[in-house]
């Protein structure tokens, strides 16, 4: 018994020492380098066993007013909201309001296959219900308020992409429907349910269902960078609801996920069901590995906000990062932060900052296509920056790398232009495609 106690004590000390000894100054430099080069803006919090061990805010919450981000800045966290919604659903199940295997035809009889789709299948994206955010015209109406009736009509008209239960495919429509199920069985608004069951009990004073972004409420705007930061229009929060409408700070997010795994919101058996994976989908959670470590959590994206939240149960370590603009891949920034904590090597990025004239950029403009590639890529320019856009997709800013090569690091995309043959070679994820200028 004494030997076991010694082993446990040594293990505890090792974790505590690691939590205190990583190079915070280097990590500060990493994020300051991203911000000073206009590559990324945001906030990060890391906590061990409920205690904050690192916080950093970098960039601006409001560029026009030169309001810097702080650790108290509030961000739209996008699909991390689904973790909150999943917890509320399991709370309703524990209270006998609904059942996990209950079909949804009693709530949504007009919806195709509703008599075959269970609440569980909404939660782990096995319903087949088409995601309205994938519609080509979504970005033409996402800033306009929608009533429940009008949004429900859009979901109905979207139909089904596959037979329920046969596979998994991510759909925001699933979690909008789960929002309405919660409101129907409790006869309360989602915002009130969130406050009563999660944010109130856990003391999350900076977490709530968002509305129009307000600097007065310490909320950050999101931005897209061309040759300068440009404010992105707000998605109206009447649309994402329990699929993506929560606003929070990175510190509150770590408190939430710690509370979730500590059994402060739902029971351990319910948490186990959230963690249960099928075709790599849990119920409001994903497995997120880091080398030999394993965490559970979710990512989120809305407007130009990108967020990630994860919890490593074995280490009792929580990680939250929210960014409100950038051309740098936030996943790489997250890997750097986790590498710092877990003692892995990482480097401070070096940026070339190549500037091209309008005349030089015009040589690349045009529409590029290939029979072997499903989308056309339109290359245009905004001021002195090259911009790409695939058919039906949002535009993305390209960074000059030299030698007629441009990149979009956030998506791991590289475009190489041959001005003589008027060809563009697209490289992404191991795939290489040659597109011809039309």
C-alpha positions as CSV (number, residue, x, y, z in Angstrom):
1,X,0.0,0.0,0.0
2,X,2.8,2.4,0.9
3,X,4.6,1.5,-2.4
4,X,1.4,2.2,-4.4
5,X,1.0,5.5,-2.6
6,X,4.5,6.5,-3.5
7,X,3.9,5.7,-7.2
8,X,0.8,7.7,-7.2
9,X,2.5,10.6,-5.5
10,X,5.4,10.5,-7.9
11,X,3.0,10.5,-10.9
12,X,1.1,13.5,-9.4
13,X,4.4,15.4,-8.9
14,X,5.5,14.6,-12.5
15,X,2.3,16.0,-13.9
16,X,2.4,19.1,-11.7
17,X,6.0,19.8,-12.6
18,X,5.3,19.4,-16.3
19,X,2.3,21.8,-16.0
20,X,4.6,24.4,-14.4
21,X,7.8,24.0,-16.4
22,X,7.0,24.3,-20.1
23,X,8.5,27.3,-21.9
24,X,5.7,30.0,-21.7
25,X,8.0,32.7,-23.1
26,X,8.6,30.7,-26.3
27,X,4.8,30.1,-26.7
28,X,4.2,33.8,-26.1
29,X,6.6,34.6,-28.9
30,X,4.9,32.1,-31.2
31,X,1.5,33.8,-30.9
32,X,3.0,37.3,-31.0
33,X,4.7,36.4,-34.2
34,X,1.4,35.3,-35.8
35,X,-0.3,38.5,-34.7
36,X,2.5,40.9,-35.7
37,X,2.6,39.4,-39.2
38,X,-1.3,39.6,-39.6
39,X,-1.5,35.8,-39.7
40,X,-3.8,35.0,-36.8
41,X,-5.7,36.7,-34.0
42,X,-7.3,35.0,-31.0
43,X,-7.2,33.7,-27.5
44,X,-6.0,30.5,-25.8
45,X,-6.5,29.0,-22.4
46,X,-4.9,25.8,-21.1
47,X,-5.8,24.3,-17.7
48,X,-4.7,21.3,-15.7
49,X,-6.9,19.8,-13.0
50,X,-9.1,23.0,-13.0
51,X,-6.2,25.4,-12.7
52,X,-5.2,27.8,-15.5
53,X,-1.6,27.2,-16.5
54,X,-1.4,29.3,-19.6
55,X,-3.5,32.1,-21.2
56,X,-2.7,34.3,-24.1
57,X,-4.7,36.8,-26.2
58,X,-3.2,38.1,-29.5
59,X,-4.5,40.6,-32.0
60,X,-7.7,42.7,-31.9
61,X,-11.3,42.3,-31.0
62,X,-12.2,45.5,-32.9
63,X,-9.7,46.7,-35.4
64,X,-11.5,49.9,-36.3
65,X,-11.5,51.0,-32.7
66,X,-8.1,49.4,-32.0
67,X,-9.5,47.3,-29.1
68,X,-7.1,44.5,-28.3
69,X,-8.2,41.0,-27.5
70,X,-7.9,39.9,-23.9
71,X,-8.4,36.7,-22.1
72,X,-11.9,38.0,-21.2
73,X,-12.8,38.6,-24.9
74,X,-15.9,36.7,-26.0
75,X,-16.0,34.8,-29.3
76,X,-18.6,33.0,-31.4
77,X,-17.6,29.4,-30.9
78,X,-19.6,27.8,-33.7
79,X,-20.1,24.1,-33.5
80,X,-18.6,23.7,-30.0
81,X,-22.2,24.7,-29.2
82,X,-23.1,21.1,-30.2
83,X,-21.4,19.8,-27.0
84,X,-23.7,22.0,-24.9
85,X,-26.7,20.9,-26.8
86,X,-25.8,17.2,-26.5
87,X,-25.4,17.6,-22.8
88,X,-28.8,19.2,-22.6
89,X,-30.3,16.4,-24.5
90,X,-28.9,13.8,-22.1
91,X,-30.1,15.9,-19.3
92,X,-33.6,15.7,-20.8
93,X,-33.2,11.9,-21.2
94,X,-32.1,11.6,-17.5
95,X,-35.2,13.5,-16.5
96,X,-37.5,11.3,-18.5
97,X,-38.5,13.9,-21.0
98,X,-37.3,12.0,-24.1
99,X,-35.5,8.7,-24.9
100,X,-32.3,8.3,-26.9
101,X,-33.8,5.8,-29.3
102,X,-37.1,7.7,-29.7
103,X,-38.0,8.6,-33.3
104,X,-38.6,12.2,-34.2
105,X,-41.8,11.9,-36.2
106,X,-43.8,13.1,-33.1
107,X,-41.9,16.4,-33.3
108,X,-41.3,16.7,-37.1
109,X,-43.9,14.6,-39.0
110,X,-43.3,16.6,-42.2
111,X,-39.7,15.7,-42.3
112,X,-38.7,12.9,-44.7
113,X,-37.8,9.6,-42.9
114,X,-38.8,11.2,-39.5
115,X,-40.4,7.9,-38.5
116,X,-37.0,6.1,-39.0
117,X,-34.8,8.8,-37.5
118,X,-34.0,8.6,-33.8
119,X,-32.7,11.3,-31.4
120,X,-29.5,9.3,-31.2
121,X,-29.1,9.6,-35.0
122,X,-29.5,13.3,-34.9
123,X,-26.8,13.5,-32.2
124,X,-24.2,11.3,-34.1
125,X,-25.0,12.6,-37.6
126,X,-26.5,9.3,-38.8
127,X,-29.9,10.8,-39.7
128,X,-29.3,11.4,-43.4
129,X,-30.9,14.9,-43.1
130,X,-29.3,17.3,-45.5
131,X,-27.3,20.1,-43.9
132,X,-28.7,23.5,-44.9
133,X,-25.3,25.1,-44.4
134,X,-24.0,23.1,-47.4
135,X,-26.5,24.7,-49.8
136,X,-24.8,26.8,-52.5
137,X,-27.0,29.8,-51.6
138,X,-26.5,29.6,-47.8
139,X,-24.1,32.5,-47.7
140,X,-26.7,34.7,-49.5
141,X,-29.1,34.5,-46.6
142,X,-27.2,33.6,-43.5
143,X,-27.1,37.2,-42.2
144,X,-30.9,37.5,-42.3
145,X,-33.1,36.6,-39.3
146,X,-35.1,33.4,-39.8
147,X,-38.2,32.3,-37.9
148,X,-38.5,28.7,-36.8
149,X,-41.2,28.1,-39.5
150,X,-39.0,29.5,-42.3
151,X,-35.9,27.6,-41.2
152,X,-37.9,24.4,-40.7
153,X,-39.2,24.8,-44.3
154,X,-35.6,25.0,-45.6
155,X,-34.7,21.8,-43.7
156,X,-37.7,20.0,-45.1
157,X,-36.9,21.1,-48.6
158,X,-33.3,20.0,-48.2
159,X,-34.6,16.4,-47.9
160,X,-32.4,13.4,-47.2
161,X,-28.9,12.6,-48.4
162,X,-29.0,8.9,-47.4
163,X,-31.0,6.2,-45.6
164,X,-31.0,6.8,-41.8
165,X,-28.5,4.7,-39.9
166,X,-26.5,3.6,-42.9
167,X,-23.6,6.0,-42.5
168,X,-22.6,9.2,-40.9
169,X,-22.3,12.7,-42.5
170,X,-22.0,15.9,-40.6
171,X,-25.2,18.0,-40.7
172,X,-25.9,21.3,-38.8
173,X,-29.6,20.6,-39.5
174,X,-29.5,17.8,-36.9
175,X,-28.6,20.1,-34.0
176,X,-31.1,22.8,-35.0
177,X,-33.8,20.1,-34.8
178,X,-32.4,19.0,-31.4
179,X,-32.7,22.6,-30.2
180,X,-36.4,22.6,-31.1
181,X,-36.9,19.2,-29.4
182,X,-35.5,20.7,-26.2
183,X,-37.7,23.8,-26.4
184,X,-40.8,21.7,-27.1
185,X,-40.3,19.2,-24.2
186,X,-39.4,21.8,-21.6
187,X,-41.6,24.6,-23.0
188,X,-38.6,27.0,-22.5
189,X,-36.2,28.8,-24.8
190,X,-32.9,27.2,-25.5
191,X,-31.1,30.2,-24.0
192,X,-32.9,29.7,-20.7
193,X,-32.2,26.0,-20.7
194,X,-28.6,26.7,-21.3
195,X,-28.5,29.1,-18.3
196,X,-30.5,26.9,-16.0
197,X,-28.6,23.6,-16.6
198,X,-25.1,24.5,-17.6
199,X,-23.8,28.1,-17.4
200,X,-25.5,28.9,-14.1
201,X,-24.5,25.8,-12.2
202,X,-20.9,26.0,-13.6
203,X,-20.6,29.7,-13.1
204,X,-19.9,30.5,-16.7
205,X,-20.6,34.2,-16.7
206,X,-19.3,34.8,-20.2
207,X,-21.2,32.0,-22.0
208,X,-24.6,32.5,-23.6
209,X,-26.6,32.2,-26.8
210,X,-25.3,35.0,-29.0
211,X,-27.0,37.9,-30.7
212,X,-25.6,40.6,-32.9
213,X,-21.9,41.1,-32.0
214,X,-21.4,44.0,-29.5
215,X,-18.1,45.5,-28.5
216,X,-19.8,46.9,-25.5
217,X,-20.3,43.3,-24.3
218,X,-16.6,42.5,-24.8
219,X,-17.4,40.5,-27.9
220,X,-14.9,40.2,-30.7
221,X,-15.7,40.8,-34.4
222,X,-14.3,38.3,-37.0
223,X,-12.1,39.4,-39.9
224,X,-10.8,38.3,-43.2
225,X,-7.4,39.4,-44.3
226,X,-6.5,40.5,-47.9
227,X,-3.9,43.2,-47.8
228,X,-5.7,44.5,-44.6
229,X,-8.2,43.2,-42.1
230,X,-11.8,43.4,-43.3
231,X,-14.7,42.8,-40.9
232,X,-16.9,39.8,-41.7
233,X,-20.6,40.1,-41.7
234,X,-22.4,38.4,-38.7
235,X,-24.4,35.2,-39.3
236,X,-27.8,35.9,-37.7
237,X,-27.9,33.7,-34.5
238,X,-31.6,32.7,-35.2
239,X,-30.1,30.3,-37.8
240,X,-27.4,28.2,-36.0
241,X,-29.2,28.0,-32.6
242,X,-28.0,24.9,-30.8
243,X,-25.8,23.9,-33.7
244,X,-23.5,26.9,-33.4
245,X,-24.9,30.1,-31.8
246,X,-23.0,30.1,-28.4
247,X,-20.6,32.9,-27.4
248,X,-18.0,32.3,-24.9
249,X,-14.4,32.9,-23.7
250,X,-11.7,30.3,-23.9
251,X,-11.5,30.2,-20.1
252,X,-15.2,29.5,-19.8
253,X,-14.9,26.8,-22.4
254,X,-12.2,25.0,-20.3
255,X,-14.5,25.3,-17.3
256,X,-17.4,23.8,-19.2
257,X,-15.5,20.8,-20.5
258,X,-14.0,20.1,-17.1
259,X,-17.4,20.3,-15.5
260,X,-18.8,17.9,-18.2
261,X,-16.2,15.3,-17.5
262,X,-16.4,15.8,-13.7
263,X,-20.1,14.8,-13.8
264,X,-21.4,18.2,-12.9
265,X,-23.9,18.4,-15.8
266,X,-24.8,14.8,-16.7
267,X,-24.1,11.4,-15.3
268,X,-21.1,9.3,-16.1
269,X,-23.3,6.8,-18.1
270,X,-24.6,9.7,-20.2
271,X,-21.1,11.0,-20.7
272,X,-20.1,7.5,-21.8
273,X,-22.8,7.6,-24.5
274,X,-21.6,11.0,-25.7
275,X,-18.1,9.4,-26.1
276,X,-19.4,6.3,-27.9
277,X,-18.0,6.5,-31.4
278,X,-19.5,5.1,-34.6
279,X,-17.8,5.9,-37.9
280,X,-15.7,8.4,-36.0
281,X,-18.7,10.4,-34.7
282,X,-19.7,10.6,-31.1
283,X,-22.9,12.2,-29.8
284,X,-21.7,15.8,-29.7
285,X,-18.1,14.8,-29.3
286,X,-15.2,13.7,-31.4
287,X,-12.0,11.8,-30.5
288,X,-9.0,14.2,-31.0
289,X,-5.6,12.4,-30.8
290,X,-2.3,14.1,-30.1
291,X,0.6,11.7,-30.6
292,X,0.0,9.0,-28.0
293,X,-2.5,11.1,-26.0
294,X,-6.2,11.1,-26.5
295,X,-8.7,13.9,-25.9
296,X,-12.4,14.4,-26.5
297,X,-13.9,17.6,-27.8
298,X,-15.2,19.6,-30.8
299,X,-14.1,22.3,-33.2
300,X,-16.2,25.2,-34.4
301,X,-16.3,27.6,-37.3
302,X,-18.7,30.5,-38.0
303,X,-18.1,33.6,-40.1
304,X,-14.3,34.0,-39.8
305,X,-14.2,32.6,-36.2
306,X,-12.5,29.2,-35.7
307,X,-12.5,27.5,-32.3
308,X,-11.4,24.2,-30.8
309,X,-12.0,22.6,-27.4
310,X,-10.6,19.4,-26.0
311,X,-10.1,17.5,-22.8
312,X,-7.5,14.9,-22.0
313,X,-9.1,12.7,-19.3
314,X,-6.0,10.9,-18.3
315,X,-4.0,14.1,-17.8
316,X,-7.1,16.1,-16.6
317,X,-5.9,18.7,-19.1
318,X,-8.2,21.0,-21.0
319,X,-7.4,23.1,-24.0
320,X,-9.4,25.9,-25.7
321,X,-8.5,28.2,-28.5
322,X,-10.7,30.7,-30.4
323,X,-9.5,32.8,-33.3
324,X,-11.3,35.7,-35.0
325,X,-9.3,36.0,-38.1
326,X,-6.2,34.9,-40.0
327,X,-4.7,33.2,-43.0
328,X,-2.6,30.9,-40.9
329,X,-3.9,27.4,-40.1
330,X,-5.3,27.5,-36.5
331,X,-4.7,23.7,-36.3
332,X,-1.0,24.3,-36.6
333,X,-1.2,26.9,-33.8
334,X,-3.1,24.4,-31.6
335,X,-0.4,21.8,-32.3
336,X,2.3,24.2,-31.3
337,X,0.5,25.0,-28.0
338,X,-0.1,21.3,-27.2
339,X,3.5,20.5,-28.2
340,X,4.7,23.1,-25.7
341,X,2.7,21.5,-22.9
342,X,3.5,17.9,-23.7
343,X,7.2,18.5,-24.3
344,X,7.2,18.1,-28.1
345,X,9.4,20.1,-30.4
346,X,7.9,23.0,-32.4
347,X,9.3,26.1,-34.1
348,X,8.5,29.8,-34.4
349,X,7.2,30.4,-37.9
350,X,9.0,32.7,-40.3
351,X,7.0,34.6,-42.9
352,X,8.3,35.8,-46.3
353,X,5.7,38.6,-46.7
354,X,6.1,38.8,-50.5
355,X,4.3,41.8,-52.1
356,X,3.2,41.7,-55.7
357,X,2.0,44.6,-57.9
358,X,-1.5,44.8,-59.4
359,X,0.1,44.2,-62.8
360,X,1.9,41.0,-61.6
361,X,-1.3,39.6,-60.0
362,X,-3.4,40.2,-63.1
363,X,-1.3,37.5,-64.9
364,X,-2.9,34.8,-62.7
365,X,-6.5,35.9,-62.9
366,X,-9.2,33.7,-64.6
367,X,-11.3,30.6,-64.2
368,X,-9.4,27.3,-64.1
369,X,-11.0,23.9,-64.6
370,X,-10.3,20.2,-65.4
371,X,-12.4,17.2,-66.3
372,X,-10.6,15.3,-63.5
373,X,-11.5,18.0,-60.8
374,X,-15.1,18.5,-59.7
375,X,-15.0,22.2,-59.2
376,X,-14.0,25.3,-61.1
377,X,-11.5,27.6,-59.4
378,X,-11.9,31.4,-60.0
379,X,-8.8,33.4,-59.3
380,X,-9.4,37.1,-58.7
381,X,-7.8,39.9,-56.8
382,X,-8.8,42.3,-54.0
383,X,-6.5,45.3,-53.8
384,X,-2.9,43.7,-53.9
385,X,-4.0,40.2,-52.8
386,X,-4.9,37.2,-54.9
387,X,-8.1,35.5,-53.9
388,X,-9.4,32.0,-54.9
389,X,-12.9,30.6,-54.9
390,X,-14.2,27.2,-55.8
391,X,-17.7,26.7,-57.2
392,X,-20.3,27.3,-54.5
393,X,-17.6,27.8,-51.8
394,X,-16.5,30.8,-49.8
395,X,-13.5,32.7,-51.1
396,X,-10.1,32.3,-49.6
397,X,-7.0,34.6,-49.5
398,X,-3.8,33.3,-51.2
399,X,-0.4,34.1,-49.9
400,X,2.5,34.6,-52.3
401,X,5.3,32.1,-51.8
402,X,7.5,33.1,-54.7
403,X,8.2,31.4,-58.1
404,X,4.5,31.7,-59.2
405,X,3.4,29.7,-56.2
406,X,0.6,30.7,-53.7
407,X,-0.8,29.0,-50.7
408,X,-3.8,28.9,-48.4
409,X,-2.2,27.4,-45.3
410,X,-5.5,27.1,-43.4
411,X,-6.6,24.3,-45.8
412,X,-3.1,23.0,-46.6
413,X,-3.6,24.2,-50.2
414,X,-0.9,25.2,-52.7
415,X,-1.5,26.6,-56.2
416,X,1.4,26.7,-58.8
417,X,0.9,28.7,-62.0
418,X,2.5,28.1,-65.3
419,X,2.1,31.4,-67.3
420,X,3.2,29.9,-70.6
421,X,0.8,27.0,-70.7
422,X,-1.9,28.9,-68.7
423,X,-2.1,25.9,-66.3
424,X,-2.6,25.9,-62.5
425,X,-1.5,22.9,-60.4
426,X,-3.5,22.4,-57.3
427,X,-1.9,20.5,-54.4
428,X,-3.8,19.5,-51.3
429,X,-3.7,16.5,-49.0
430,X,-1.5,14.5,-51.2
431,X,-3.7,15.1,-54.3
432,X,-2.3,16.9,-57.4
433,X,-4.6,18.3,-60.0
434,X,-3.7,20.3,-63.2
435,X,-6.4,22.8,-64.2
436,X,-6.4,24.7,-67.4
437,X,-7.3,28.4,-67.7
438,X,-10.6,28.8,-69.6
